[in-house]
Amino acid sequence: MDIFKEFTFEAAHRLPNVPPGHKCSRLHGHSYRVEIHVRGPVGSQSGWVMDFSDIKEAFEPLRLKLDHYYLNEVEGLENPTSENLSRWIWKRLRPGLPLLSRVVVRETCTSGCIYQGEDD
């Protein structure tokens, strides 16, 4: 069974490695939406995979490092693409959330990234 909890945060960034003149090279911001998915068996007693509040507790310290910050200044996010952000979240979340199965980052309502730990 796969369950998820969704979070939001506001942040600014610019992409330093795009071609000259690319619109994403300029400072801009997004209303990010992040889904944290966990996968595991449904407990016979609890009836759930895990408590949603445990997912929230695990992600909240990371959200606080991102919300209303300039992502390029966050250690490890010098090139804060959606792909790099999803991997950054995964690497920090996985040790305390071993059932983590997927991180979804949406920087707009039509654009985002799904990371499933391929590099883990």
N, C-alpha and C positions, 0 to 999 in steps of 0.2 A: 504494500500500500504506500502511496506517495501522498504526503500532505505538504502544505506550504503556508507561509505567513508572508504578507506583503507589508513593505515599509516605504516611506517616502522621505526624501531630504532635498534640500535646495543647495546648489553649489555652482561655483564658477570654475571655468577652466579655459584653456586654449591648447590646441594641438601643435606642438613644436616641430613635428616631423612631416607635415603636409607640404605640398608644393607651394612655392611663393604665390601669394595672391589668393590662396584658398580661404574661403570664408571662415573655416574652423581654426585658422591661425590667429584670428582676432579673439580677444577676450570676450566671452559670452557665458551665459548660465543656462542651467536646465533645472526642471522639477523632476528629479530622478525618482523612479519607482523600482524597487528591488523586491524580488521574491526569493525567499529562502525555502528550499524544498528539502525534506528529509524522507527517507524510505526505510521501511522496516515492517515487521509483522505487527498485526493488531493484537494487543495484549488481551488474553482471555478474560482477565479480571477487569482491567481498566476500560477495555473497548476502544482504545486509541493507540496510535503509534507512539506518540509522545504528547505531552501537554504543550499547547500553543504558547503558553507563557514561558516555557523553557527555551523555545526558539527566540522569543522576544528578548529574554534575558541574555542570550548568547550574542545576539546581533547588536543590542543597544550600545555597547562601548564603541563598536565600529561606526555606527550611525553618528554618534556624537563627534567622532573625529572627522566626519565628512560634511555634516550639515552646516551650511552657511560658511564654508571654507573655500579657499582657492585650492582646488585639487592638485595643481602642479606643485604646491608647496608641501603636500603630504608625502612623507617618506615612502618611496616605492611607487609613487604615482606621478613621476615627472613627465610622463607621456600618458595622460589620463583618458585613453580611449575607453569605450564601453568594454572592449575585450580585456584590456589591462585592469580595469576596475573590477570586473567580475572575478578575474584570477586573484587580485589583491584581497578581495573579500573572502574567497574560498580558502586561501592559504592561512588566513588569520582565524577563520571560523572553524575549519575542519578539526583542529586538535581538540576543541571543547565540544564539538558537535559531530561525533563519529558517524551518525546516520545521515549526514549531509549528502544529498544526491545531485543537487542542481542549484545554481545561482543564476537568476535572470535579472539583467539590468536593462531598464528602459530609460533612455535619455529623452525621448519624445514619445508621443502617443503612437507613433508609427515606426520607430526605430529602436532596436535593442540587441541584446546579446544573451545567449544561453551558454553557460559553462557547466560542464559535468565532471570536472576534475581530470581532464585528459592528460594534463602535465603533472598531476599529483603523484 
